[in-house]
């Protein structure tokens, strides 16, 4: 057979590389603004579109799906072509994928600050954008599998296993977590409610970290690290164990985000067990990567690219040890809802994802431009300032997390809470948040220096858009060798590999999700829990729009410290009409599940106008625009009708009458405020959000009153 000549497409790799750099700097800049607002709430400049609640999801989406997402596609498109000895299946699909992904990111940049959000963490984008994500993901999959089918290399290298598992699992996660009922062009309600919605969200949320932030990066590690070190992968057998064990175990671990909540205890226990097991395959991958450098450690001293890789792998090892540790109930009881989680997440994001991305960019860009890196000194500066940035970020956040967790649980010798006000912990950790923003600033400076360095590298070189290559065509029939192990059969069958990976991840998915949806005893109902009134429902949507769930949880855990501070612990039946659930993942402010009736309407009005009037030292921004903005009641009927379709027991035809009840309740709140000389029209948004806050937790109080009267 004669070798076939063909060309690698480097232009698509270059495009995704530039997008990675640009969106990375944007996402990190937004992150820095978010960090500053946690000790300077006025940093939003009085602008409702730049408050913490609105731009925090913008930061997470920009970093995860724009910075990391583009980096994944950059690495996959470069490595896949060379591993398969084939150009990408379709140049047109490559372009559609690139521009479609950038438009999705741009839509997030526009809609999230405007308040269009589903509230699901890492999945805040509304239903039309979810559909666009699905379509572009299919384009990526067709392009990837089309390339695999026309390959000239029969064996599928380990990196490709991780790419295939990433594609199929993200597809399942995204589709199931996007079951929404559209109400308008950019508004929807989730099909699931309360406990069920929480389980689906954290099944998605944890595995988005697993299969978007981890598995594709492991695939890139298996390709780029041996290339950078000029060494073969340490252990082929270990890579097999690493792959199958990781994708099987990871999918079960989501419930560890919901420990001590109203999620059934059996599901919590499953999450803990599999989280502990997760250490083995995670560290197996880290060890396989680090030992690939055997005999090449002298290169690490001089090669900044390998420095980035080593620190990245080390950060991966730290994060994947800490994750299982945080799933232990004793540790989770202290660390959950605190800045400890923020530190943990950013060790992985800044160290593992960030540093591997930087290493690949520094290695890849000079090669496709056929030139040398513009400045090795700048790259070395980037490495050291980036490393310092991680340390200045993570250490203060660990410190803050320990401080919060211990202060909130401390009792005096007399058995009273030592720090009854949540605000006391907020004020205590402000210096740590200042240091955190310094660390984020250092990391951002490093990224900007890299952008300049790589831009100069591109200018001094010339992109080889179509890189010439040649390889023997794939033999039509493969003759099995006596030395072939069982796994080589799978490695040569991409569809079989995809199906096996799908089955492996579906086992844990069905075992955890189905009982909660099919066995009613998993979510017991409470007779006194009633649907929200139309005004309360509108207020809840404003609460979601402003991103309040990003700072306030709505679930009281069964700890004495929490029941003393907030009130009775939460019950599963309280949340049956909550589409979506709002339990939160971080307490920057106190829990609000028992807020109803705790303060008068005037307190909430003044607190929204200027939080420091009612809570001196508060870091909550002013929400004074709620006082001037009118409530859009044209959507009430559609929202009530949508809730009825989701099983909320509103009377038939109530949607058409709902605004009458809404206006009556709003007038009552306005009249109550007028008694304290506060004149506000009943059609203002502030009235709706007060109605919602005053409702929280009152159903349980009503139930207790009814029981006492029997």
C-alpha positions, 0 to 999 in steps of 0.5 A: 500500500502506498502512503496517502497524503492529506492535510491537518486543519490547524486553522480551527485549532488556532481559532479555538485557541484564540477564543480560549485566551480571549474568553479566559481573560474576560471570565477571570476579569468578571471573577475578580469583580465578583470577588471584590464585591464580597467586601465592597458591595458598591463595586457594582456602581449601583448598577442592577446588571453587575450585582454579585447575584447576576454576574456570578453565574456569568463568571462561572459560565465564562470560565467553564464553557468559554475558557475551558470549553474552547480549550477542550475543543482546541486540544481535541481538534489538534490531538484527534487529527494526529492520533487518527492520521486524518483531517477532521471529518468536515471543515464546514462542521468545524466552522459551525461548531466554532461559531455556534459555540461562540454565539452561545457564549455571547448569548450567556454574556447578554442574558445572565446580567439581564436576569434571565436564569434558571438558577441551576448552578452551571446550567443557568442558561434558559431553554432556547440556549439549552437547545442551541447547546444541544445542537452544537454538541451534536455537530461536535459529535458528528465531526468527531465520530466522522473523523474516527470512521475515516481514520488511518490508525485502527487503534484508538489511543487512550485520549480518544476514550476520554473524548468519547466518554465526554461527548456521550455523558455530557449529552445525557447530563445536559438533556436530563437537566434541561427538562423545562416547561417554557413560559415565554421566550426566555423564561421556563420552569423546571419539570422537577421540583424540590428534592427531585430537582435538587437530586437532578441538579447535583447529579448534573452539577457534580458530573459536569465537573467530572465530564467537562472539567476532568475527563477531556482534560485527562484525555489531553493530558494523555496526549500532550504530556508524553509529547512535551516530555518526549516519553511514553505514557507510564502504564497502558494497563493503568490507563485502562483501569483509570478510564473505566473506574473513573467514568463508572464511579464518578456518576454516583457521587453527586448526592454528596452535595446534598448531605444533611438535606431532605434528600433520602438518606440512602441516596446520601449514603450512596454519594458518600461511598462512591465519593470515597472510592473515587480517590483510587481512579483519580489518583491513578490518573495523576500518578500515571501522568507524573510517572510519565515524566520518569527520566525527564525531571531534569527537563522540568527544571528548564521547561516552563511548559512541563512546570505548568503540567506538573503543578496542574497534575498536582492540583488535580491530585489535591482537588480529587483527594479533598473532594472525597474528604469533603463528602465525609459527613463529619467534614461536610457538616463544617465545610459545606456552605462555607468558603472552604468549598470555594477554595476547593473548587478553585484549586481544581479550576485554577491549578488543573484546568488553568495550568493545563490550558496554559501549558497546551497553549504554550506548546501548541501555538509555536508549532502551528505557527512554525516558530519559537515562543516569543519570550520564555522569560514572560512564560516563566513569569506567568508560571510563578505569578500564576502559582502565587495567585493560586496560593494567595487565592486558596489559602485565605479561602481555606482560612475563611472556610474554617473560620465560618464553619467553626464560628457558626457552630460554637456555643457558650458554656451556658449553651447559647450560640456564641455568634448568633448573628450570621453577619458576625462571621461575614465581617470576620472573614473580610480580610481573607476576601481581600487577599483572595481578590489579590490572588485572583488579580495576580492570576489574571495578570499572568493570563494577560502576560500570556496573551501578549506573549502568544500574540507576539509569537503569532505575529513573528510566525506564520500559521500553517493552516493546512499542515501536510501529512501522510500515512498508510490507509487503514487495512480493510480487515484486521487480523486479530493477534494472539497477543491481543488483550480483551481491551484491544477489541473495544479500542478498535470499535468506536461505537462499541466503546461509546455504547459501553461508556454510555451503559457504565454511566447510566447504571449509577444514573438510574439507581440514584434517580429512579427511586426518588421519582417513582417511590412516593415515600422518598418525598413525603407530603405535608398537608399544610404546604400550599402553592404560592399565591400569584404575588408570591410566585412573581416575587420568587421569580424576581428573587431568582432573577436577582440571583439571591440564591447565590448567597442565601440557602433555603434549607435548614440542616438538622444541626442544633447550631442551625435550628437555634439560629434559623428555626425548625429543620427543613422537611422534604414536603416543604418543597413539593411546589418549588420549580426550581428548588433553591437550596443554594450551595454557598452561604454568603448571607444567612439561610432564609428558609424560616424568614417568613414573619421574622421581620415586618414588611418595613424591615424588608423594604429598608433592607432592600433599599440599603441593607446597611440600614438594618444590618450594619456591616452587610456586604449585600448590595442595594436593590433600590431599583426594585422600589421603582420598577413595576411588576410585570403582571402580564405573565401571571396567567402563563405562570399559573397555567405552567405550574398547573401543568407541572402538578401544582394544584391551582384551581382550573381556570385560576390563571385568568383570575390570578391577578385579582388576588395578586392585586389584593395581596399587593395592596395589603402590603402597600397599606401596611407599609403606609402605616410606617410612612412608606409610600409605595405603589402596590404594583412595584417589584419590591412588594412582590419580593416582600410577599415571597420572603414573608411566605418562606417557612410559614407553612410549617408554622401553620402545620404546628399550630394546627397540630397544637389545636387538635 
